[in-house]
Amino acid sequence: MTMPEMRLELVPLPVADVDRAKAFYERAGFDLGVDTEVDGTMRVVQFTPPGSACTIVFGTGMPGISDMRPGSVHGLHLVVNDITEARQALVDRGVEVEEVMDVSQVKYAAFHDPDGNTWLLQEFPANLRQPGQSFYSDPQ
């Protein structure tokens, strides 16, 4: 039996201050897709990292999501083709990004949102990628 397609398209991100988080992700160059209030009790904000098919969501009044401890998500990976370029683009936008680390030819650079949720830029060595594609690109 083959498995049906299952795409990860939304990751909840716990934050303490929705407007502060929104300002951070706008500054970081993420694309704002949704900022809406529902019945005056729920606010839903969604951002998508550049080039990603997966969105993050945060807000208030969302059962389960709003109950998460702010800053408790760590290790969200943003796979990039050129970590130096991606790191510099974030730095140029005012985001503090740690120096690049090389771990067995895989490069990483971490940054944090105002609540401490941790993101990692990740670059795989060229020998693991097809020419002209990111590591996770779907060849067409």
Contacts in CASP RR format, 6 or more apart in sequence:
PFRMAT RR
TARGET T0000
AUTHOR 0000-0000-0000
METHOD contacts of the structure
MODEL  1
MTMPEMRLELVPLPVADVDRAKAFYERAGFDLGVDTEVDGTMRVVQFTPP
GSACTIVFGTGMPGISDMRPGSVHGLHLVVNDITEARQALVDRGVEVEEV
MDVSQVKYAAFHDPDGNTWLLQEFPANLRQPGQSFYSDPQ
7 53 0 8 1.000
8 54 0 8 1.000
9 53 0 8 1.000
9 54 0 8 1.000
9 55 0 8 1.000
10 46 0 8 1.000
10 54 0 8 1.000
10 55 0 8 1.000
10 56 0 8 1.000
10 57 0 8 1.000
11 54 0 8 1.000
11 55 0 8 1.000
11 56 0 8 1.000
11 57 0 8 1.000
11 73 0 8 1.000
11 76 0 8 1.000
12 56 0 8 1.000
12 57 0 8 1.000
12 58 0 8 1.000
12 62 0 8 1.000
12 64 0 8 1.000
12 65 0 8 1.000
12 68 0 8 1.000
12 73 0 8 1.000
13 21 0 8 1.000
13 56 0 8 1.000
13 57 0 8 1.000
13 58 0 8 1.000
13 73 0 8 1.000
13 113 0 8 1.000
13 117 0 8 1.000
14 58 0 8 1.000
14 65 0 8 1.000
14 66 0 8 1.000
14 68 0 8 1.000
14 69 0 8 1.000
14 70 0 8 1.000
14 71 0 8 1.000
14 72 0 8 1.000
14 73 0 8 1.000
14 115 0 8 1.000
14 117 0 8 1.000
15 21 0 8 1.000
15 58 0 8 1.000
15 59 0 8 1.000
15 70 0 8 1.000
15 71 0 8 1.000
15 113 0 8 1.000
15 114 0 8 1.000
15 115 0 8 1.000
15 117 0 8 1.000
16 70 0 8 1.000
16 71 0 8 1.000
16 115 0 8 1.000
17 114 0 8 1.000
17 115 0 8 1.000
18 43 0 8 1.000
18 45 0 8 1.000
18 58 0 8 1.000
18 59 0 8 1.000
18 60 0 8 1.000
20 114 0 8 1.000
21 45 0 8 1.000
21 58 0 8 1.000
21 113 0 8 1.000
21 114 0 8 1.000
21 115 0 8 1.000
22 32 0 8 1.000
22 35 0 8 1.000
22 45 0 8 1.000
22 47 0 8 1.000
24 95 0 8 1.000
24 113 0 8 1.000
24 114 0 8 1.000
25 32 0 8 1.000
25 47 0 8 1.000
25 56 0 8 1.000
25 113 0 8 1.000
26 32 0 8 1.000
26 47 0 8 1.000
27 93 0 8 1.000
27 94 0 8 1.000
27 95 0 8 1.000
28 90 0 8 1.000
28 93 0 8 1.000
28 95 0 8 1.000
28 111 0 8 1.000
29 50 0 8 1.000
29 93 0 8 1.000
30 47 0 8 1.000
30 48 0 8 1.000
30 49 0 8 1.000
30 50 0 8 1.000
30 56 0 8 1.000
31 47 0 8 1.000
31 48 0 8 1.000
31 49 0 8 1.000
31 50 0 8 1.000
32 45 0 8 1.000
32 46 0 8 1.000
32 47 0 8 1.000
33 46 0 8 1.000
33 47 0 8 1.000
33 48 0 8 1.000
33 55 0 8 1.000
34 44 0 8 1.000
34 45 0 8 1.000
34 46 0 8 1.000
34 57 0 8 1.000
35 43 0 8 1.000
35 44 0 8 1.000
35 45 0 8 1.000
35 46 0 8 1.000
36 43 0 8 1.000
36 44 0 8 1.000
37 43 0 8 1.000
37 44 0 8 1.000
38 44 0 8 1.000
41 61 0 8 1.000
42 59 0 8 1.000
42 60 0 8 1.000
42 61 0 8 1.000
42 62 0 8 1.000
43 59 0 8 1.000
43 60 0 8 1.000
43 61 0 8 1.000
44 57 0 8 1.000
44 59 0 8 1.000
44 62 0 8 1.000
45 57 0 8 1.000
45 58 0 8 1.000
45 59 0 8 1.000
46 55 0 8 1.000
46 56 0 8 1.000
46 57 0 8 1.000
47 55 0 8 1.000
47 56 0 8 1.000
48 54 0 8 1.000
48 55 0 8 1.000
48 56 0 8 1.000
49 56 0 8 1.000
49 78 0 8 1.000
52 78 0 8 1.000
56 76 0 8 1.000
57 65 0 8 1.000
58 65 0 8 1.000
59 65 0 8 1.000
59 66 0 8 1.000
60 66 0 8 1.000
70 115 0 8 1.000
70 116 0 8 1.000
70 117 0 8 1.000
71 113 0 8 1.000
71 115 0 8 1.000
71 116 0 8 1.000
71 117 0 8 1.000
72 117 0 8 1.000
73 117 0 8 1.000
73 118 0 8 1.000
74 117 0 8 1.000
74 118 0 8 1.000
75 118 0 8 1.000
75 119 0 8 1.000
75 120 0 8 1.000
76 117 0 8 1.000
76 118 0 8 1.000
76 119 0 8 1.000
76 120 0 8 1.000
77 119 0 8 1.000
77 120 0 8 1.000
77 122 0 8 1.000
78 86 0 8 1.000
78 119 0 8 1.000
78 120 0 8 1.000
78 121 0 8 1.000
78 122 0 8 1.000
79 122 0 8 1.000
79 123 0 8 1.000
79 124 0 8 1.000
79 134 0 8 1.000
79 135 0 8 1.000
79 136 0 8 1.000
80 86 0 8 1.000
80 121 0 8 1.000
80 122 0 8 1.000
80 123 0 8 1.000
80 134 0 8 1.000
81 123 0 8 1.000
81 129 0 8 1.000
81 132 0 8 1.000
81 134 0 8 1.000
82 123 0 8 1.000
83 100 0 8 1.000
83 107 0 8 1.000
83 108 0 8 1.000
83 109 0 8 1.000
83 121 0 8 1.000
83 122 0 8 1.000
83 123 0 8 1.000
84 100 0 8 1.000
86 109 0 8 1.000
86 121 0 8 1.000
86 123 0 8 1.000
87 97 0 8 1.000
87 100 0 8 1.000
87 109 0 8 1.000
87 121 0 8 1.000
90 97 0 8 1.000
90 111 0 8 1.000
90 121 0 8 1.000
91 97 0 8 1.000
95 111 0 8 1.000
96 111 0 8 1.000
96 112 0 8 1.000
97 109 0 8 1.000
97 110 0 8 1.000
97 111 0 8 1.000
97 121 0 8 1.000
98 109 0 8 1.000
98 110 0 8 1.000
98 111 0 8 1.000
99 109 0 8 1.000
100 107 0 8 1.000
100 108 0 8 1.000
100 109 0 8 1.000
101 107 0 8 1.000
101 108 0 8 1.000
101 109 0 8 1.000
105 125 0 8 1.000
106 122 0 8 1.000
106 123 0 8 1.000
106 124 0 8 1.000
106 125 0 8 1.000
107 121 0 8 1.000
107 122 0 8 1.000
107 123 0 8 1.000
108 120 0 8 1.000
108 121 0 8 1.000
108 122 0 8 1.000
108 123 0 8 1.000
109 120 0 8 1.000
109 121 0 8 1.000
110 118 0 8 1.000
110 119 0 8 1.000
110 120 0 8 1.000
110 121 0 8 1.000
111 118 0 8 1.000
111 119 0 8 1.000
111 121 0 8 1.000
112 118 0 8 1.000
112 119 0 8 1.000
113 119 0 8 1.000
124 135 0 8 1.000
128 135 0 8 1.000
129 135 0 8 1.000
130 137 0 8 1.000
130 139 0 8 1.000
133 139 0 8 1.000
END
